């Protein structure tokens, strides 16, 4: 899992710098994206960055830390309060804060709070992934016309027509969609997720790093291993163990097209 994008919000310079040092030295799962001296500065950071975790002081001049909670919830950011006053604990719990650290911050408590934040983020990612895949599957089952899939894109989602997908390329834990308009969309999911969802009569996993839409296969030959030429000019190798399945799939696909 990638490090948690994090900001520190505190009006006291010593508190900001000491927390920054403690996180840098003891919490490798944290990536500090910015430091804010006020709630208004923190709002700007939330607008310009995708923030996973906020270390938030409470008693600050002007607006106190609780006034940032609506924006933190909107950005789906986890909040850990850091304060010198324990009378805010109940209110912090009611604000759905993940944790509440009293100053001066204890290193062990800080590490435990970050570990809790990591687990919280992993759970959120799993829930989001399952929901997204469920939506993908429902899209393909329910639609009788042009099938569409939902791809995570930035802060939202893109709806893409299945027929517009030429092929999908694996890149580590990411999948790159190559569309017929020459656009490429990169999503943080592996090929197997889409292999299980895309219509099997039209799409095939031809290699550990490639899924192709049979509609866009222009030609294939066996000169130097089975190589496909796609309509966008790209050439993709079919793995040796998938070659016979590919020939069978193309045969069935051709029969389906002739029946339409």
C-alpha positions in Angstrom: 0.0 0.0 0.0 1.2 3.5 -0.8 2.1 5.9 2.0 -0.7 8.0 3.4 -0.7 11.5 2.0 -0.8 13.6 5.2 -1.0 17.2 6.4 -0.2 18.8 9.8 -2.5 21.6 11.0 -1.3 23.5 14.0 -0.9 27.2 14.8 2.2 26.6 17.0 5.5 26.4 15.1 7.2 24.2 17.7 4.2 21.8 17.6 4.3 21.6 13.8 8.0 21.0 13.5 8.2 18.5 16.3 5.3 16.4 14.9 6.9 16.6 11.5 10.2 15.3 12.9 8.5 12.5 14.8 6.5 11.3 11.8 9.6 11.5 9.5 11.7 9.5 11.9 9.1 6.9 13.1 6.3 6.5 10.6 7.4 5.4 7.1 3.8 4.9 6.1 3.2 8.7 6.1 4.0 11.0 3.3 3.7 14.6 4.5 2.3 16.8 1.7 2.0 20.0 3.6 1.9 21.9 6.8 -0.8 24.5 7.7 -0.9 27.2 10.4 -4.6 27.6 10.3 -7.9 26.0 9.2 -8.1 28.2 6.1 -4.6 27.1 5.0 -5.6 23.5 5.6 -8.7 23.9 3.4 -6.4 25.1 0.6 -4.3 22.0 1.0 -7.4 19.7 0.9 -8.4 21.4 -2.4 -5.0 21.0 -4.0 -4.0 17.5 -2.8 -5.6 14.1 -2.3 -5.2 13.9 1.5 -5.6 10.6 3.4 -4.7 11.7 6.9 -4.9 15.0 8.9 -3.1 15.7 12.2 -5.3 18.5 13.5 -4.9 20.8 16.4 -8.1 22.0 18.1 -7.5 25.2 19.9 -6.3 27.7 17.3 -7.0 31.4 16.7 -9.9 32.2 14.5 -11.4 28.9 13.6 -10.8 25.9 15.8 -10.0 22.4 14.4 -13.6 21.2 14.5 -14.5 23.7 11.8 -12.4 21.7 9.3 -14.3 18.5 9.9 -16.9 19.0 7.1 -14.2 19.5 4.5 -12.2 16.6 5.8 -15.3 14.3 5.6 -16.0 15.6 2.1 -12.4 14.8 1.0 -12.7 11.4 2.8 -9.7 12.3 4.9 -9.1 10.6 8.3 -8.5 12.9 11.2 -6.3 12.4 14.2 -6.6 15.3 16.7 -3.5 16.6 18.5 -4.1 18.9 21.4 -2.9 20.0 24.8 -6.4 19.9 26.3 -8.1 16.7 27.2 -11.6 18.3 27.6 -12.1 18.0 23.8 -12.0 14.2 23.8 -15.7 13.5 23.8 -16.4 16.1 21.1 -13.5 14.6 19.0 -15.2 11.2 19.3 -18.5 12.7 18.2 -16.7 14.2 15.2 -15.6 10.7 14.1 -11.9 11.3 14.7 -9.8 8.2 14.3 -7.7 9.1 17.3 -6.9 11.8 19.9 -3.3 12.5 20.9 -2.4 14.7 23.8 0.6 17.0 23.6 3.5 16.5 24.2 2.9 13.6 21.8 4.2 10.2 22.9 6.1 8.4 20.2 4.5 5.0 20.9 1.0 6.5 20.8 1.8 8.3 17.6 3.0 5.1 15.9 -0.1 3.2 17.1 -2.3 6.0 15.7 -0.6 5.8 12.3 -0.9 2.0 12.2 -4.6 2.5 13.0 -4.9 5.0 10.1 -3.2 2.6 7.7 -5.6 -0.2 8.6 -8.5 2.2 8.3 -7.3 3.2 4.8 -6.9 -0.4 3.7 -10.4 -1.2 4.8 -11.8 1.8 2.9 -9.8 0.8 -0.2 -11.2 -2.7 0.0 -14.8 -1.5 0.4 -14.3 1.0 -2.5 -12.8 -1.8 -4.7 -15.7 -4.2 -4.0 -18.3 -1.5 -4.6 -16.7 -0.5 -7.9 -16.4 -4.1 -9.1 -20.0 -4.7 -8.1 -21.1 -1.7 -10.1 -19.0 -2.9 -13.1 -20.6 -6.3 -13.0 -24.1 -4.9 -12.6 -23.5 -2.5 -15.6 -22.6 -5.4 -17.8 -25.4 -7.7 -16.7 -28.2 -5.1 -16.8 -27.4 -3.2 -20.0 -28.9 -4.8 -23.1 -27.6 -2.1 -25.6 -24.0 -0.7 -25.4 -22.3 -2.1 -22.4 -20.3 0.3 -20.2 -17.9 -0.1 -17.4 -17.0 2.3 -14.6 -13.4 3.3 -14.2 -12.0 5.2 -11.2 -10.6 8.5 -12.4 -9.2 11.1 -10.1 -11.8 12.1 -7.6 -14.6 10.4 -9.5 -15.4 7.8 -12.1 -15.5 7.5 -15.9 -18.1 5.6 -17.8 -16.5 3.9 -20.8 -18.3 1.9 -23.6 -17.0 -1.6 -23.7 -16.9 -1.4 -27.5 -14.4 1.5 -27.3 -11.8 -0.6 -25.5 -9.1 -1.9 -27.9 -7.0 -3.6 -25.3 -5.9 -3.3 -21.7 -2.3 -3.4 -20.6 -0.9 -4.4 -17.2 1.6 -2.2 -15.5 2.5 -3.6 -12.1 -0.7 -3.1 -10.0 -2.2 -0.8 -12.5 -4.2 -1.4 -15.7 -4.0 0.9 -18.8 -7.0 1.1 -21.0 -6.3 1.8 -24.7 -9.4 3.3 -26.3 -10.3 3.6 -30.0 -10.0 7.4 -29.8 -6.3 7.0 -28.9 -7.0 8.0 -25.2 -5.4 6.0 -22.4 -6.9 5.7 -18.9 -4.8 4.3 -16.1 -6.6 2.7 -13.1 -5.2 1.2 -9.9 -6.6 -2.2 -10.4 -5.1 -5.4 -11.8 -6.0 -7.1 -15.1 -7.7 -10.0 -13.4 -10.4 -7.7 -12.0 -11.4 -6.8 -15.6 -10.8 -10.2 -17.0 -13.6 -11.6 -14.7 -16.0 -8.8 -15.7 -15.7 -8.0 -19.4 -17.8 -10.0 -21.8 -15.9 -13.2 -22.5 -17.2 -13.6 -26.0 -15.5 -10.4 -27.0 -12.5 -10.1 -24.7 -9.6 -12.4 -24.1 -6.6 -12.5 -21.8 -3.8 -13.3 -24.4 -0.9 -12.8 -22.1 -0.2 -12.1 -18.4 0.0 -8.4 -19.3 -2.7 -8.1 -22.0 -6.4 -8.3 -22.6 -7.6 -7.6 -26.1 -11.0 -6.8 -27.7 -11.3 -9.3 -30.5 -13.3 -6.7 -32.5 -10.0 -4.8 -33.1 -7.8 -7.7 -34.2 -6.8 -6.9 -37.8 -4.6 -9.9 -38.4 -2.4 -12.5 -36.6 0.5 -14.6 -37.7 2.8 -17.3 -36.4 6.1 -16.2 -38.0 7.9 -15.4 -34.7 5.4 -16.6 -32.2 1.8 -15.7 -32.4 1.6 -11.9 -32.9 -1.6 -9.8 -33.2 -1.9 -6.6 -35.1 -4.6 -4.3 -33.7 -6.6 -1.6 -35.4 -4.7 1.1 -33.6 -1.4 0.0 -35.1 -0.1 -1.8 -32.0 1.3 -5.4 -32.1 0.9 -7.7 -29.1 2.3 -11.1 -28.5 0.0 -14.0 -27.5 1.6 -16.3 -24.9 2.4 -19.8 -26.1 0.1 -21.5 -23.6 -2.8 -19.3 -24.7 -2.4 -19.7 -28.4 -4.8 -22.6 -29.0 -7.4 -20.9 -26.8 -7.0 -17.8 -28.9 -7.6 -19.6 -32.2 -10.8 -21.2 -30.7 -12.0 -17.9 -29.4 -11.5 -16.1 -32.7 -13.3 -18.9 -34.5 -16.3 -18.6 -32.1 -16.2 -14.8 -32.4 -16.3 -15.0 -36.2 -19.3 -17.2 -36.0 -21.1 -14.9 -33.7 -20.5 -11.9 -36.0 -21.7 -13.8 -39.1 -25.0 -14.7 -37.2 -25.7 -11.0 -36.4 
